[in-house]
C-alpha cells in the first residue's frame, strides 16, 4: 500500500507544477495521500471482491481544474462512505479526513456504480507567489 499514496502525491505534484499552480502543491499532496490511503484501506477491507478476480479492488485518481477550483477525485471499489471519526489522542490513525477537511475548501463523497468517489477541492484562483 505504501507505494500507492506516494504515486498519487507524485502525480499531483507533477500535474500542479505543469499547470503552474505551485502554491497548491503542499496541501494537495497531503489531501491526495490521505484520500488514496483511505481508498486503499477501504478496498482492502471490502469483502465483496474476494470471490471473483473480475471484481478486484481498484483505486483511481483524477484531477480537475476550472476557473476557481482544483479538485482531487479518488474512486475506489468500496461502497462504504467515508466519515470523520473521533479518535483518541494516542490513536495512530483515523485523522486523515480531519486533515482533508482542514486543508480543503470542501470535500464530500458520492456513490457510483461499483464503488464511490471521494473528492476534495482547493481554491485555484489565488495567484502563485512570484
N, C-alpha and C positions, 0 to 999 in steps of 0.2 A: 504494500500500500504506500510506502514512503515515497516511491517514485512518481505516483500519480499526482499528488498535490504539488510536488516540485515541478513537474512538467507543466501543470496548469499555471503556476506562478511565472514560469519562464515564458509561456505563451502570452500571458497578459502583459508582462514587462516588454517583450519584443513588439507586441502589437501597439501598445501605448507609445513606445518610442517611435515607431513608424508613423503613427498618427499625430506625432508632435504633442502628446499630452503627458509629458514627463511629470507634471505636477500631481498626477493621479496615481503614479506607479506604486508608491508605498502602500497606500490604502487599498488599492485594487489587488495587489499581490496577497495581502492578508485576507481580504474577502474571498478571493478565488480559492486560496488554500483551504480556508475553513469550509466553504461550500462543497468543494470537491472531497475533502476529508469526510464530511458528513454523508455525502452521497456514496462514497466507497463503503463506509460503515453500514449504511442502511441497506445497500445491495448485498453486502456480505451476510447480514443477519436475516435477509429475506428468505423465507423457506420455499417460496414458490418456484425458484429457478433451480432447485436441486434435482428435480425429477427428469428434466429433459435438457440435452445440450442445445436444443433450439431456443430455449428460453434463458440463456446465460445472462448473468448480471452485466449491465452496461452503464457507463458513465460518459457523458459528453459535455463539452463546454462551448458556448457561443458568446461572442462579444458583439454588441450593437452600439452604434453611436448615432445620435441625432444632434440637433442644434443646442440642446440643453442638458442632455444626459448621456452617460456612458453606462451601459447595462452589461452585467455578467449574468449569464443564464446557464445553470447546470442541470442537465437532465439525467435522471437515473431510472432504473427499472424497479424501484421500490414504490409501492403505493402509500407507504406511511408518510404522513405530512410532518414536516419539522415543526418543533415548538420550543420556545425558550424554556429552560429547565432551571429550577432553583437548585444550586449545588452548594455544598458546604465549603468552608474556607480551605480545608485540607484536600478537597477533591482534585484529582489530577486531570480531569477532563470535564466536559459539559459546558464550557464557556464560549464555544465557537460562535453560536448565534448571537450571544451578547456582543461579541466583537463586531460581527456583521451589522448588528443594529446600531452600534456606536459609531462605526466608520462610514456607513452608507447613508444616503439621503432617505432611502426607503428600501424595503425588501419584502418579499412575500413568496408564496409557493402556490402552485395550482396543479391539479391532476391532469394527466394526459393519457392517451391510450398506452398501456404498458408501463406506466410509472408516474413520474411527476417532474415538474420543472421548478427549481428554486432559483430566485433571481434577486439581484441587488443592484441599485443604481447609485451613481456618483454624479454630482453636478459637473458637467463638462464645459460650462460656459465661462468658467474662471480662466483667464489667460495664463499661459505659462510664464514663470519667472524668467526675466531676461538676464 
